[in-house]
Amino acid sequence: MSDWKPIATAPADAELQLSIYDEGEYHALVFPCRRDGSGWRDVSANRPMPLKPTHWRPWKREQK
């Protein structure tokens, strides 16, 4: 996870790829997310995401 950054450093108003820790493993989400005032949003679906991400990296447009 060398290119991943701690979630505490995630910028607001930027499309990011998030990583979550679930059942003993890290998983990268396959959709872009954005931090807003109340938490995280799935940018593609424009809906809140009740996640507790651990890491982030910039979303690359070609990932869509």
Secondary structure as UniProt FT lines:
FT   TURN            2..3
FT   STRAND          5..6
FT   HELIX           7..9
FT   STRAND          16..22
FT   TURN            23..24
FT   STRAND          25..28
FT   STRAND          33..36
FT   TURN            37..38
FT   STRAND          39..42
FT   TURN            43..46
FT   STRAND          47..49
FT   STRAND          55..58
FT   HELIX           61..63
//
